[in-house]
């Protein structure tokens, strides 16, 4: 890791009253959790595609547009 990142990490650790190792462990745990989640979504999507559970691109666009309009209305 370059010196600038180490200094930034140490500053964050100090402000959180933690040590560098704690933050690095947290970062690795978060990374692994996110990668596991992404892998499960990909696996689920591939299974759905094999089973023919897909939708046309136009329907995807329509759903996204509808969701965006709903969120703007809130």
N, C-alpha and C positions, 0 to 999 in steps of 0.2 A: 504494500500500500504506500502511496506517496506521502511525503511528510505533511503536506497541506491537509490531506484527509485525516491523518492521524491527529493533527492538532485540532481539527474540527471535532473529531470524535471525542477527544479528551475534554474539549470544552463542553460538549453536550453531556458527557459523563459527569463532569464536575457540577454542572447546573442541575442535574438530576440526582445528585448525591449518590452516584453509582461509580463503579470502575469501568474501564474500557472493556474488560472481559465480559462483564454483564451485558453491555450494549451489543457487543459482537455476538454473544449467544442469542440475545433477543432477535437480532437481525437474521441470523441463520435460521432460527426457529420460524420466524415469519416467512422467510423465503421458502423453506421447505413446505410449510403449510399451504402457501399460495401455489407452488408448483404441483403439489398433490391435488389441490382443488382443480387447477386447470387440466391436469391429466384426466381427472374423473369426468369433467365436462366433455373433453374430447372423446373419451371412451363412450360416454352416453350418446353423444352425437353420432359417432360412427355406428353404434348399435341401432339407433333410430333410422339412420340411412339404409342400413342393411335390411331392416324390417319394412322399409318403404314409408316410414313416418316422416315425410318431408312436406314442405310447402313451397309454392312457387315464389320467385323473387318479387313479383308484384304484390303478393299477399304480405311478404315481409315488409316492403315499403309502406303498405297501407297500415300495418300494425304500428310501425315506428312513427308514422305521421300522426296516427290517432293518439298514441301515448304522449307525443310531444305536445299536442294540442291540449290534452288533459292536464298535463303538468303546468303549462302556461296559464291555464284557467284557474289554478289554485292560488 
